[in-house]
Amino acid sequence: MGVKRMIAILAVLVLLAVGTVTPTPARADSTTDDFIYAGIALGAYIGLVVLFTSVVYGSPSDLALAPADLDVRRDGPQPAVRVAPHCRQTSTSVTLFCW
């Protein structure tokens, strides 16, 4: 837990440091360069968010339910309307509701 907390604190400090840097004054002829720099900065920001999120939370497969996690008891009464995991999937599209 200490490592994850330290990485999260480091990520927040890095983002705050990057966000507080003041850019140089703009010139009238540098509009194209500004869009390029803004695109690079946006890509770097998204990359950092994805990187630190994957480090803190791990892979998405760890969060998914396994078939053993689902309730398979059939002795209880069935509800009138069932949602997707309890419906029989008969085609390539997912059935959301069944009765």
Summary of the structure (lengths in Angstrom):
residues: 99
radius of gyration: 24.3
end to end distance: 44.9
largest distance: 74.7
contacts: 148
relative contact order: 0.08
helix: 55%
strand: 4%
